[in-house]
Amino acid sequence: MAIDSRAKGRTAEIQLRDKLRKLTGLQWERTPLSGALSANHMLKGDVYVPEAKMVFCVECKHYKDDHINTKLLTGKSPQFMEWWAQAVREAEQMKKEPLLIFKHNRSKWFAAFTCIDIAVEVPDSGIKHLVVSTGNEEIYVMLLDDFADFVGEWIE
């Protein structure tokens, strides 16, 4: 049986919306047309809080497999780095910080970010995390639940 990737994406966005509502107490919504509107509509990313000046532009991904693996070092275009590039591109259009939230089948949600104000505190936080170094930047990855506790503010 073939998997409908659009349906899986919609389901993931709904699950993430509900998870972020629970974690933050904010009224998250799916972005209309899944972020396909032009940047002048001020709606990029996959989920957002209506009528709020958000710190992050949030990109959501749910795939079958975990893409945090050795292909980050050896692959020509690792899936995780493609996701990150999309998150960065959309965040730049919105003048926000990129936040990639992702999971694989039957896993917990993870958050990937570079926000300097947050990242400088991560090594001393005691929170388990990974650092993906691209040579140009360091991308921090941790459980979404830990990120939500750690980040503090979602709205400017």
C-alpha positions as a printed Julia matrix, in Angstrom:
156×3 Matrix{Float64}:
  0.0    0.0    0.0
  1.44   3.36  -1.06
  1.85   6.13   1.49
  0.22   9.45   0.61
  3.02  11.84   1.58
  0.73  14.89   1.55
 -1.71  13.23   3.92
  1.18  12.16   6.15
  2.47  15.75   6.13
 -0.96  17.15   7.05
 -1.3   14.62   9.85
  2.16  15.51  11.16
  1.34  19.23  11.09
 -1.88  18.61  13.05
 -0.02  16.45  15.58
  2.69  19.11  15.92
  0.09  21.88  16.29
 -1.54  19.95  19.13
  1.82  19.15  20.75
  2.92  22.81  20.62
 -0.41  23.94  22.08
  0.15  21.58  25.0
  3.82  22.54  25.48
  3.45  26.31  25.14
 -0.15  27.18  26.03
 -0.34  29.15  22.76
 -3.04  28.69  20.1
 -0.93  27.21  17.28
 -2.51  26.64  13.86
 -1.47  25.01  10.61
 -0.27  27.53   8.06
 -2.8   27.83   5.21
 -1.62  26.05   2.07
  1.21  24.53   4.15
  3.4   27.62   3.86
  3.07  27.9    0.08
  1.91  31.52   0.25
  4.42  34.17  -0.73
  6.43  35.84   2.01
  4.44  39.09   1.64
  1.51  37.23   3.28
  3.8   36.79   6.32
  2.87  33.09   6.46
  5.75  30.74   5.84
  6.59  27.57   7.71
  4.07  24.9    8.63
  2.6   26.05  11.95
  2.25  29.46  13.57
  0.34  31.41  16.19
 -2.15  33.78  14.52
 -1.83  37.49  15.3
  1.45  36.98  17.16
  4.94  38.18  16.32
  6.74  34.85  16.42
 10.44  34.38  17.18
 10.61  31.29  14.94
  9.5   30.19  11.52
  8.6   26.53  12.17
  9.12  23.82   9.57
  7.61  20.36  10.28
  8.87  17.03   8.89
  7.76  13.44   9.53
  9.51  10.67   7.66
  9.77   6.9    7.93
 13.42   6.87   9.01
 15.71   8.83  11.28
 17.85  11.16   9.16
 20.37  11.95  11.88
 23.02   9.43  10.87
 26.42   9.08   9.22
 25.02  10.35   5.91
 25.33  13.8    7.46
 29.08  13.35   7.01
 29.19  11.3    3.82
 26.06  12.02   1.79
 26.0   14.43  -1.15
 22.74  15.99   0.04
 21.57  14.44   3.32
 17.81  14.7    3.91
 18.29  16.48   7.23
 20.39  19.18   5.56
 17.73  19.64   2.85
 15.11  20.09   5.58
 17.37  22.56   7.35
 17.97  24.54   4.15
 14.2   24.83   3.66
 13.73  25.99   7.26
 16.47  28.6    6.86
 15.16  29.83   3.5
 11.62  30.31   4.8
 12.83  31.9    8.05
 14.94  34.4    6.12
 11.89  35.35   4.04
 10.0   35.96   7.28
 12.93  37.62   9.1
 12.61  34.97  11.85
 14.82  32.32  13.39
 14.59  28.89  11.71
 13.17  26.05  13.77
 12.97  22.58  12.25
 10.73  20.2   14.18
 10.83  16.63  12.98
 10.19  13.02  13.84
 10.41   9.61  12.27
  7.88   6.8   12.57
  7.09   5.97  16.19
  9.61   8.48  17.56
  9.37  11.53  19.74
  9.51  15.02  18.24
 12.9   16.72  17.86
 13.83  20.4   17.44
 16.76  21.7   15.37
 17.82  25.34  15.73
 20.74  27.78  15.57
 19.32  30.75  17.45
 22.49  32.2   19.01
 20.72  33.57  22.09
 19.58  30.04  22.91
 22.47  27.99  21.52
 25.16  29.62  23.64
 23.4   28.34  26.77
 22.78  24.79  25.54
 26.18  23.23  26.4
 25.83  24.33  30.04
 22.13  23.45  30.33
 22.48  19.78  31.22
 20.02  18.93  28.44
 21.0   16.09  26.12
 21.6   17.46  22.63
 23.5   16.93  19.41
 25.46  19.48  17.44
 25.58  19.15  13.67
 28.48  21.25  12.4
 28.32  22.18   8.74
 31.57  24.11   8.75
 29.57  27.34   8.41
 27.19  26.95  11.33
 26.29  24.71  14.23
 22.8   23.24  14.3
 21.61  22.11  17.72
 19.21  19.17  17.98
 17.28  18.14  21.1
 13.95  16.65  22.07
 11.12  19.1   21.41
  9.9   18.75  25.0
 13.34  19.82  26.27
 13.52  22.65  23.74
 10.1   23.95  24.81
 11.23  24.0   28.46
 14.54  25.58  27.54
 13.59  28.21  24.95
 11.44  30.42  27.16
  9.83  32.8   24.66
  8.1   31.83  21.41
  6.63  35.31  20.81
  8.66  38.52  20.56
